[in-house]
Amino acid sequence: MSEELVFYTNPMSRGRIVRWMLEEVGAPYRTELLEYGTTMKSAEYRAINPMGKVPAIRHGAAVVTEAAAICCYLADAFPEAGLAPEPGPARADYYRWLFFGAGPLEAAITNRSIGVSVAEDQSRMVGYGTFEQTMATLDYAVSRHPFVAGDRFTAADVYVGAGIGFGLRFGSIERRPAFVAYHERLASRPALRRAQEIDDELMRRMQASAE
C-alpha cells in the first residue's frame, strides 16, 4: 500500500502553488483545510509546522513545509510525473531558478508590496540587491527557453510560474512581454486549471460559511 499523502492548506495562501504541483504529479492526496488564527495555530498543526503556516504536506512519516521545498520533494517522490530533470545543465537550471524564485524574487516582491525600501548603500546587504535587478534576472530566466530549465516543463515552472501569475494579476511585478508570454505558456496546463477550480470552489465555500 502506498503511503498516504496529506496536504495542509488554505485556498487563500501559497498553498495554491502546492495544489498545482499536486495536480501535476497526479498522485492521490487528501486535503486538510486550515483557517487563519485558529486551526492553523493549533497545537495539532504546529506539530506539523511549528510556524503555524501553510502549505505543508505529510507523506507517510515525511513532513515537508515551504512551497519550493514541497515542489522539489514531490518531483523526486513521484519521478513518473517527469517534473525534475536528470543531473546536468537542465537540473542545474532547475535548482537555480526554483530557489531564485523562493529567495531573491519572493523577498523583492514582498518588500515592494509592503512598502519596504532599501537604500542604495544597503543593497549589498540584501539578497536580491534591488527590485530592478531582480526583475531583469527574472526576465532572463524566462526568456532563454520555453521553460526555465529548458524545453520541458518542470516543478521549477510551477513555483516561478505561480509567482509570475500572481504578480501579473495583482500588479506586484512589471508587465514585461517576457513575463506575459511565459505566463501564457503555462496558463493552459490542465493541472493548473484543475487546481484553480478546486481552490476557487473551496474559497467560495469558506466565504459562504463565514457569512
C-alpha distance (Angstrom), angle and dihedral (degrees) to the residues before:
residue distance angle dihedral
M1 . . .
S2 3.80 . .
E3 3.79 119.4 .
E4 3.79 116.1 -96.6
L5 3.79 115.5 -103.7
V6 3.82 113.9 -149.3
F7 3.79 123.8 -172.4
Y8 3.82 120.0 -157.3
T9 3.77 112.5 -160.6
N10 3.78 153.3 128.9
P11 3.82 117.8 -135.5
M12 3.81 90.0 -129.7
S13 3.80 95.1 60.5
R14 3.79 144.7 66.4
G15 3.77 83.6 -76.9
R16 3.80 85.0 92.8
I17 3.81 87.4 73.0
V18 3.79 91.6 55.7
R19 3.80 92.6 44.0
W20 3.80 88.0 57.8
M21 3.82 90.6 48.6
L22 3.80 91.9 49.0
E23 3.79 90.9 51.6
E24 3.81 90.2 49.6
V25 3.82 90.1 51.0
G26 3.79 91.6 50.5
A27 3.82 96.4 -152.9
P28 3.82 117.9 136.9
Y29 3.80 114.1 -99.0
R30 3.78 139.6 172.2
T31 3.81 121.6 -130.0
E32 3.80 123.2 -139.2
L33 3.81 110.0 -165.7
L34 3.78 115.9 -149.2
E35 3.79 130.2 -169.8
Y36 3.77 126.3 -138.4
G37 3.79 115.4 -103.1
T38 3.81 95.3 8.1
T39 3.81 123.8 46.7
M40 3.81 91.0 12.4
K41 3.81 89.1 60.8
S42 3.81 96.8 40.7
A43 3.78 122.2 122.4
E44 3.79 89.3 -118.3
Y45 3.78 93.2 58.2
R46 3.82 94.5 38.6
A47 3.80 85.4 62.4
I48 3.82 84.6 64.6
N49 3.80 97.4 38.8
P50 3.81 117.7 8.7
M51 3.81 88.1 -160.8
G52 3.78 89.3 68.0
K53 3.80 90.4 -134.4
V54 3.79 137.0 118.0
P55 2.96 148.9 -88.1
A56 3.78 109.0 56.3
I57 3.77 135.2 143.6
R58 3.78 133.9 -155.1
H59 3.79 116.1 -156.5
G60 3.76 107.5 -177.0
A61 3.81 103.4 -57.4
A62 3.82 93.8 -17.9
V63 3.79 119.3 99.7
V64 3.80 122.2 -167.6
T65 3.80 127.9 -177.6
E66 3.83 131.8 -178.9
A67 3.78 116.7 61.5
A68 3.81 97.0 -114.6
A69 3.80 92.2 49.7
I70 3.80 90.3 48.2
C71 3.80 90.9 52.1
C72 3.81 90.6 51.8
Y73 3.79 93.1 45.7
L74 3.79 94.4 49.7
A75 3.80 92.5 47.7
D76 3.81 89.7 54.7
A77 3.81 96.2 39.0
F78 3.81 91.7 53.3
P79 3.82 105.2 34.9
E80 3.78 91.7 164.0
A81 3.82 87.7 75.5
G82 3.82 89.4 65.3
L83 3.79 95.0 -137.5
A84 3.82 98.8 136.7
P85 3.83 123.9 58.4
E86 3.77 123.3 -127.8
P87 3.84 116.8 -100.0
G88 3.77 110.7 -71.7
P89 3.81 137.9 70.2
A90 3.81 94.1 -34.0
R91 3.81 91.5 50.7
A92 3.80 89.2 49.7
D93 3.81 90.9 53.7
Y94 3.79 89.8 45.1
Y95 3.80 92.3 58.2
R96 3.78 93.3 37.2
W97 3.79 97.4 56.1
L98 3.79 97.6 33.6
F99 3.80 90.6 57.9
F100 3.78 93.1 38.7
G101 3.80 85.3 58.8
A102 3.80 93.0 48.3
G103 3.81 94.1 43.5
P104 3.81 123.4 28.3
L105 3.81 96.5 14.0
E106 3.81 95.4 48.6
A107 3.81 92.0 46.4
A108 3.80 94.8 46.2
I109 3.80 94.1 49.4
T110 3.80 93.6 44.0
N111 3.79 93.8 49.4
R112 3.78 91.6 47.2
S113 3.82 91.9 48.5
I114 3.81 94.9 51.7
G115 3.78 94.8 41.9
V116 3.80 100.0 -106.2
S117 3.79 109.5 153.3
V118 3.79 126.0 -165.8
A119 3.79 118.6 -147.7
E120 3.79 116.1 -127.1
D121 3.80 92.1 -112.4
Q122 3.83 89.8 53.2
S123 3.81 97.8 51.2
R124 3.81 92.4 95.1
M125 3.81 88.7 59.7
V126 3.81 92.5 55.6
G127 3.79 119.8 79.6
Y128 3.78 93.7 -134.7
G129 3.82 96.9 43.7
T130 3.79 98.2 -150.5
F131 3.79 135.0 -8.5
E132 3.80 89.7 -116.8
Q133 3.81 92.6 53.5
T134 3.79 90.0 48.8
M135 3.81 93.5 51.6
A136 3.80 91.0 48.3
T137 3.80 90.1 51.2
L138 3.81 92.0 48.3
D139 3.80 88.9 50.7
Y140 3.81 88.5 53.7
A141 3.80 91.7 48.5
V142 3.81 95.6 54.8
S143 3.81 97.6 36.5
R144 3.81 102.9 59.3
H145 3.81 98.3 66.2
P146 3.81 137.9 4.1
F147 3.83 87.6 -96.0
V148 3.78 131.2 23.8
A149 3.82 94.8 -104.7
G150 3.79 95.9 40.9
D151 3.79 133.8 -83.7
R152 3.80 95.9 -19.1
F153 3.80 130.3 74.3
T154 3.83 113.3 -116.9
A155 3.78 141.1 171.4
A156 3.80 87.8 -87.5
D157 3.80 88.2 66.6
V158 3.80 89.9 53.7
Y159 3.79 91.2 58.3
V160 3.80 99.2 36.7
G161 3.79 92.3 39.1
A162 3.79 92.9 51.1
G163 3.79 90.0 51.3
I164 3.78 93.0 50.1
G165 3.79 92.5 45.1
F166 3.79 91.4 51.9
G167 3.79 92.1 44.6
L168 3.81 93.8 50.9
R169 3.80 92.1 46.3
F170 3.79 96.1 50.2
G171 3.80 99.7 30.2
S172 3.80 96.5 -115.3
I173 3.81 92.5 128.7
E174 3.78 131.9 41.6
R175 3.78 116.3 -90.7
R176 3.78 94.9 -121.3
P177 3.83 119.1 170.3
A178 3.81 90.6 -120.2
F179 3.81 91.6 55.2
V180 3.80 93.4 47.3
A181 3.81 92.7 47.9
Y182 3.80 92.3 48.4
H183 3.79 92.1 48.0
E184 3.80 90.5 50.4
R185 3.82 90.2 53.7
L186 3.79 89.3 57.9
A187 3.81 101.7 36.4
S188 3.80 95.7 80.8
R189 3.80 96.2 53.0
P190 3.83 108.4 125.7
A191 3.82 92.4 -138.9
L192 3.80 91.5 54.9
R193 3.77 91.6 49.2
R194 3.80 91.7 49.4
A195 3.79 91.4 48.6
Q196 3.80 92.4 49.6
E197 3.80 92.2 48.9
I198 3.81 92.1 49.9
D199 3.80 94.8 48.3
D200 3.80 94.7 41.3
E201 3.80 90.1 53.5
L202 3.81 91.9 47.1
M203 3.78 89.4 49.9
R204 3.80 91.5 51.9
R205 3.80 91.2 50.2
M206 3.80 93.4 48.6
Q207 3.79 92.0 48.6
A208 3.79 91.9 47.6
S209 3.81 92.5 50.5
A210 3.81 90.1 50.7
E211 3.81 93.2 55.7
